[in-house]
Amino acid sequence: MAFTLPALPYATDALEPHIDKMTMEIHHGKHHQAYVDNLNKAIAGTEHENKSLEELVKNAGKISPAVRNNGGGHWNHSFFWEILGPNAGGKPSGKLADAITSAFGSFETFQEKLNTAGITRFGSGWAWLIIRDGKLEITSTPNQDNPLMDLADVKGTPILGIDVWEHAYYLKYQNKRPDYLKAIWNVIDWKKVGKLYEKAEAVAVH
């Protein structure tokens, strides 16, 4: 039941020029692969060996740091690849658009707040849009933590996550994290995020 690296849902150069091919090759093929390999090593021969990734992540505070870090890395990246895409960007529509306007006043204000969460995350980590108690919120987590974890400061269901580790952008943007955060809006697949929102909202209602 070892975990495996999921294939990218698009070619490594599909997000050019916003995210370059070499970054995608290294980020997916090296960094994400390392999280998978190290997670498998961390759970081998333990009571966690046959648990789902979701179980490991939700109970990260009760398991070893190796499982927390690598399980989080595997979950976060698997999620990240799916909400990006070529010919994407623009703005959300439908229920998600209405919810963003209701929570933040406007899409542009929402963008600013999520960018700020990414820029001000010290060191490595993630910026998130989550559903918490039926409402949209912006938060950030250190390292490979995420809002599903039992030890997260702000818990909720992620519907959008932006990786702000340097390995996500350094080859193209160097130390200019704000430039990367500005560019990534061009490759966010709002149809995918919208589906995640509707699924999470349905769960929250029930």
Stockholm file with secondary structure:
# STOCKHOLM 1.0

chainA/1-206         MAFTLPALPYATDALEPHIDKMTMEIHHGKHHQAYVDNLNKAIAGTEHENKSLEELVKNAGKISPAVRNNGGGHWNHSFFWEILGPNAGGKPSGKLADAITSAFGSFETFQEKLNTAGITRFGSGWAWLIIRDGKLEITSTPNQDNPLMDLADVKGTPILGIDVWEHAYYLKYQNKRPDYLKAIWNVIDWKKVGKLYEKAEAVAVH
#=GR chainA/1-206 SS CCCCCCCCSSCTTTTTTTSCHHHHHHIIIIIIHHHHHHHHHHHTTSTTTTCCHHHHHHTGGGSCHHHHHHHHHHHHHHHHHHHBCTTCCSCCCHHHHHHHHHHHSSHHHHHHHHHHHHHSSCSSEEEEEEEETTEEEEEEEETTCCTTSTTCSSCCEEEEEEECSGGGTHHHHTTCHHHHHHHHGGGBCHHHHHHHHHHHHHHHHC
#=GC SS_cons         CCCCCCCCSSCTTTTTTTSCHHHHHHIIIIIIHHHHHHHHHHHTTSTTTTCCHHHHHHTGGGSCHHHHHHHHHHHHHHHHHHHBCTTCCSCCCHHHHHHHHHHHSSHHHHHHHHHHHHHSSCSSEEEEEEEETTEEEEEEEETTCCTTSTTCSSCCEEEEEEECSGGGTHHHHTTCHHHHHHHHGGGBCHHHHHHHHHHHHHHHHC
//
